């Protein structure tokens, strides 16, 4: 399937909580390149009804990026966020799985095997360049 191109209005970043260091680095990279990111660590505040805020962000964002790792595969919330995105027509062709650590990602969702992964396992810079290419922001 051909993927829509162009700068995202806002990317929803789904990740396992144990992968926060990688997610922080990724969010910093994306924001430095002018891509708005909804990221739980910077958008959720203490007493906020965080489940509702996640739902609002999922409904608002136009791209969904999921960081894949053994932690993500075990995360109930990553599974819920991904399942929601897969059911939404507006995310068709706009779901980007990032392979951070090798894992059995099909345990998270069987459909992930059909997606082209952006590989971050060997080199963050190469993975970042490949991610920007999806949006035609890096040649």
C-alpha positions in Angstrom: 0.0 0.0 0.0 1.3 3.4 -0.9 1.7 5.6 2.2 0.4 9.2 2.3 3.2 11.7 2.5 3.7 15.2 3.9 4.4 16.7 7.2 2.2 15.4 10.0 0.0 17.8 11.8 0.7 15.8 15.0 2.2 12.4 15.7 0.9 10.2 18.5 3.8 8.3 20.0 3.0 5.0 21.7 5.8 3.3 23.7 6.4 1.1 26.6 7.2 3.0 29.8 10.6 1.2 30.1 11.6 2.7 26.7 11.4 6.2 27.9 15.0 7.1 27.2 14.6 6.2 23.5 11.2 7.9 23.4 12.7 11.1 24.9 15.5 11.1 22.2 13.0 10.4 19.4 10.6 13.2 20.5 13.5 15.6 20.8 14.6 14.7 17.3 11.2 15.0 15.8 10.4 18.3 17.4 13.8 19.8 16.3 12.7 18.8 12.8 9.4 20.7 13.1 7.1 17.7 13.8 4.6 18.1 16.6 4.4 15.0 18.8 1.9 14.0 21.4 4.1 12.3 24.1 2.7 11.1 27.4 5.7 12.3 29.3 5.3 15.9 28.2 1.5 16.0 27.8 0.2 14.2 30.9 0.2 16.1 34.1 -0.3 14.8 37.7 -3.9 14.7 38.6 -5.2 14.8 35.0 -7.6 12.2 33.8 -4.8 10.6 31.8 -7.0 7.9 30.1 -9.3 10.5 28.7 -6.3 12.7 27.6 -4.8 9.7 25.7 -8.2 9.2 24.0 -8.4 12.8 23.0 -4.9 12.8 21.6 -5.6 9.6 19.6 -8.7 11.2 18.1 -6.7 14.4 17.3 -3.4 13.2 15.9 -3.1 12.3 12.2 -0.1 9.9 12.4 0.5 7.0 14.9 4.1 5.9 15.7 4.6 2.9 17.9 8.0 2.0 19.4 8.4 -1.8 19.3 10.4 -3.6 22.0 9.8 -6.5 24.4 8.5 -3.9 26.9 6.0 -2.5 24.3 4.8 -6.0 23.5 4.0 -6.6 27.2 2.4 -3.2 27.6 -1.4 -3.3 27.9 -1.6 0.4 27.0 0.5 0.1 23.9 -1.8 -2.7 22.8 -4.9 -0.6 23.4 -3.5 2.4 21.6 -2.4 0.4 18.6 -5.7 -1.5 18.4 -7.5 1.8 18.4 -5.3 3.3 15.7 -5.7 0.2 13.5 -9.5 0.5 13.6 -9.5 4.2 12.6 -9.8 4.9 8.9 -7.9 8.2 9.2 -4.8 6.3 10.3 -4.8 4.1 7.2 -1.3 4.3 5.8 -0.3 6.5 8.7 0.8 3.9 11.3 4.6 3.7 11.6 6.1 0.9 13.7 9.7 1.6 14.8 11.8 -1.4 15.7 13.8 -0.3 18.8 14.7 -3.8 20.1 14.0 -7.1 18.4 10.8 -8.6 19.7 7.9 -10.8 18.8 5.8 -7.8 17.7 3.0 -10.0 16.4 2.2 -10.8 20.1 1.3 -7.1 20.3 -0.9 -7.3 17.3 -1.0 -9.8 14.4 -1.3 -7.1 11.8 2.1 -5.6 12.5 3.7 -8.2 10.3 2.2 -6.5 7.3 3.8 -3.1 8.1 7.2 -1.9 6.9 9.2 -1.3 10.0 11.6 1.6 10.5 14.7 0.0 12.0 16.4 1.7 15.0 18.1 -1.4 16.3 21.5 -0.6 14.9 21.7 3.1 14.4 19.5 5.9 15.7 20.6 8.4 13.0 19.9 6.0 10.2 16.5 5.1 11.7 15.7 8.8 12.1 16.6 9.5 8.5 14.3 6.7 7.4 11.5 8.0 9.5 11.8 11.5 8.0 11.8 9.9 4.5 8.3 8.6 5.1 7.1 12.2 5.3 9.5 13.3 2.5 11.4 15.5 5.0 14.8 14.0 4.4 16.4 13.0 1.2 
